[in-house]
Amino acid sequence: MWEKAIIGMATLRVMSGTIEVLAALFILKVNEVEKALLINSGLAIVGPLVLLSTTTIGLIGMSDRISFAKIMWIFAGIVCIFIGVRK
């Protein structure tokens, strides 16, 4: 059977993918560049939240097998990603 952390991570990713597809369909429906950009900007919030959430769930799921120092290195890496992609 699957671990709870795996189910949680997969569920978040499926929900994220569903939101992305629905947003794409909505962009096609509105058929206006200005509105499409607003929808796309809204998606910019979803991606990082899903990244943080799935990483947190995964780390909690393996917290008994990984040291606190390694967890801090992983979060430091995520912070570096956010700094690197910041506009």
N, C-alpha and C positions, 0 to 999 in steps of 0.2 A: 504494500500500500504506500501511497505517497505521504511525505511529511507535510505537516500543516504549513510550514514556511513555503514549501514548493507550491502548494495549492494557492496560498495567498499571493505569491509573486506572479504566478501564471494568471490568476484572476485579474490582478491589476493590469497586466500587460494586455489581456484580452479586452478589458474595458477601455484602455487607452487606444488600442487599435480600432475599436468600435467608434469611439469619439472621433478619431481621425477620419475614418471612412464617412461617417455622418457629416462631418464638417465639409469634406470634399463634395458630397452630394448637395449640401446646402449652398456651397459656393456656386455650383453649377445652376442651382435653382434661382439664386438672386441675380446672377448674370450681370453684376456690376462690380467694377474693379475696386471702388472705394469700400463697398460692403465686404467684398472678398478679402481685402486687406485687414479689415476689422476682425473678421472670423479667423483669419490666419494668425493675427496677433493674439487672439484669445488662446489659440493652441500653443503659443509660446510658453504659456503658464503651465499647461498640462504636462508637457514633456519633462521638465525638471522636477515637478512634483512626483511624477511616476518614478523617475530615476531615484530620488531620495527615498521614496516609500519602499520600493522593491529592494533597494540596498539595505535599508534598515531592517526589513523583514528577514532578509537573508542573513544579516549579521546576528540578529536575535536568534535565528534558527540554529546558528553554529557557534553561539557565544560560549558554549561549554567546551568547544574544541579549538578556540582561537584566543590568543592572549589579548589583553586590553591594549597593549602597545600596537599590535597589528590592526586592531579595530580603529585606533586613532590614525594610523597611516592611511587606511582606506578612506576615512572621512577627510583627511588632508588632501588626498588625491581628488576627491569629489569637489572640494573647495577650489582646487587648482583648475579643474575643468570649468567650473562656473566663472572663475576669473578670466580664463582663457577665451571663453566665448562671449564675455560681456562686451557690449557695444561701447 
